[in-house]
Amino acid sequence: MKKTNYFFLSAVIVLLAFTYTGCKKSSSTDTTTGGNPTPMGDVGNTFMGSITGMTNFSALIKSNTNGISTIGCTGTITDPAMKTVVGMLNSNSLMNINSSTGVFTVDLKVKFTDTGIVEYFSKDGSGSTVSSFSEVVGAKYTCKSAEGLTYTREVTAKSTIDDFPYNSMYIKTTTIKELSTYRGIDRIEYRTNHKFGLVNITVYLQDGSYYSFPIYSTKLNQ
């Protein structure tokens, strides 16, 4: 089994809704957004998604320690282009993947609260803010990847009306942009909602193509 750090897939799998205490807000020294745990982080909660190029995907919260949920994810990558992207990334961390069959497993740590989402992918265990539900457009967070690389996430838009299609309805969302530190990937955009958490991830590749992943949680934030 070749071990690969497949960040965007991890992100997708995650749900991310991803929550906070590792990303530092650019305008503040406060590294935590606080908030109360929500049912989305409960043991046994499952996440679903429509992921083109992948089969047999499942994501289940198998433990929760001090409010940080460990999500066990499995699946099979079938799309040749997606396998190529895996090969572009550094080979030192989160995911175990069989390069011939495309079968992978990965455990992801995420905190879900009523104020936002934080993911814990860095080597030193620090958290990186995915979304703070009360943030305004222009807010920025300096984050750390699994390899220790530094990158920035920025709130680029917030809906004032229900304009984003989601599970047979329309909802308000916050859009967070992350410029990629990985070869072949231009940027990643997250869509979050205070009730449904991380609802979509779009990964834009440098060749102009992109992957978009809607995400659904069995349990909600409220």
N, C-alpha and C positions, 0 to 999 in steps of 0.2 A: 504494500500500500504506500503510495506517495503522499506525503503530507503537504497540503497546499493552503496558502492563505487566500481564500477567495472572498474578498471583502464584500463585493456588491451582492453576491449570492447570500452571504451571511446576513447582510443587512436585510435582504429580501425576506429570507427565512425568518428573520426576526421580525419581527414585527416591529418591531420597532416601533414602534411607537417609541422607541428607544428613549430612556429617561435621565436624569441628571445627577451629577456630583463628580465630574472629572473635567469636563470642559469648563474653561474659565470664560466668563462673560468679558468681552473686550473692555467694557466701560466700568468694570467692577472687580474687586478682589474676592468677592463672594463666589465660592465654587459649588454651592448647592442651592437648588431651588426649593427644597423642602417638599411639603405636601404629604398627604395621607395615602397609604397603600390602597389600591382598588382591587375588585374581584378579578380584573384582567391578569393580575399576577399570581392568582391562586394555583396551588398544585392541582393538576388534572385539567386545567384549561388548555384548549387546543386552538391552533391557528390554521387557517386554510388559505389557499391562494391559487390563482390561475397563472401558472408559470410555464410559458411556452419554452419547449426544449428540455422539459424535465418531467419525469413520471414518478409515481409512487412516493410523492412528497408527503411528509407528515411532520408536525411540530407539536410537541407536548411539554407542558411545564412539569418537570419531575421533582423539583425541590424549590423551596423558598427559604433563604437564610437572611435574617435581618432586612427583609423587604426586597432582597435581590433574587429574582427568579432565574433558575437554570432551565433553559429550553433545550430539549433534546430533539434534533432535527435529522431526518434521513431522507434520501431520495436517490434518483438516478438521472444523471445528465445525459441526454440523448442527442442534443443539438451540437453538431461539429463546431460551429462558430463559438458556442458557449464554452466548449472544451478548450478551444484556442485561447479564449480570454483567461481561463484558469491557468494556462501555461504562461501567460504574460506576467502573472503576479509572482511575488516572492514566495519561496517555498519554506516558510518557517512558522506556520502556526495553526490557525484555528481548525482547519478542516482536514479530515482524513479522507482521501479519495483514491479509488482504484482507477488508474489512468486508462486501463483497457476497457473496463465495464462501465465506468462513469458513476458507480455506486459510491455515495459519500455518507459520512456521519459527522456531526458537529454539535458541540454543546455551546450555547450562547447565554451570557448573563445580562439580564435587563431588569431595570427597575421601572415599575408602572405606578404612578401616583395621580392624584386628582389635579396636579399642577403641571405635569409633563412626563417626559420619557427620557431615560438615561441608559446608555449601553456601556458595558464593561468589557471591552475587547483588548485593551492595552496590556502589555506585558507586566506593568507594575500594578495592575488591578484598579487603576483610577478610572473614574467614570467620565463619559463624554456625552454632553447634552445632545439629544436628537431634536427635542422640541420642548419649549416652555410655552404652555397654552396661553399665557397672558402677555407674551412678548409682542413688541411692535415691529413693523417693517424697518429693516436696517440693523436690528440687533445681531451681534456676531458672537460666535463662540470659538475659542481656540481649542482644538481637540488633538488627541494622540491616537495613532493607529496601533494595530497589533505589533507592528515592527518598530514602533517608537517614533514614527514620522509625525510631524506636526502639520495640521491642516485646519482650515476654517469652515465653519458652517454659518450661513447667514439667512435670516428671515427675509425673503424677497417679496412675499405677498400674503395678505390675509383677506379672506372673503367677508363681505358684509351682508351677503345674501346666500341662499342655498343654491349654489351654481355648479357643484362638482357631482357628477353621476356616481352613485355608490350603492350597490346592492338594491337595485330597483327604486332608488329614491335620489334626492339631491341633498347635499349637505354643505355646510361651510367648512373651509379648510385653511390651514396655514401651510405655506410653501417654504421649504428650507432648501437652499442650494449649497452643495459641497463641491468645491473644485478638487479634482482627483489628484492624488500623489502617485497614481499607478500608470505605468506605460500602457497606452491603448485606450484608456478611459478618460474622457474629457471632463465629465461632471456627473454628480448624482443629485437627484431632486427627490425630497421626501414630501409627502402630503400627510398632515396629521389633523385630527379632530378631537376635541376635548372629551367626547363620549366614546368614539370608536377607536381612538388611539391612532396608530400608524395605519393609514388606509391605502397608501400606494407608494411605490418606489419606482423611479424611472432612471435607468442607467444609460447615459449617452456616451457612445464610443467615438473615438477620434476619426473614424472613417465615415461618420455621419449617421450610422445606424444606432438603434437604441432598443433596450428591453424595458418593458413596463410591467410591474407586478402589483395587481390589487391584492390586499391582505384583509382577511376577515378573522375576527376573534370570536370564539363562542361566548365568552363573558365580556361585559362592557365595563367602562370606567365608572359608570353610574347608572 
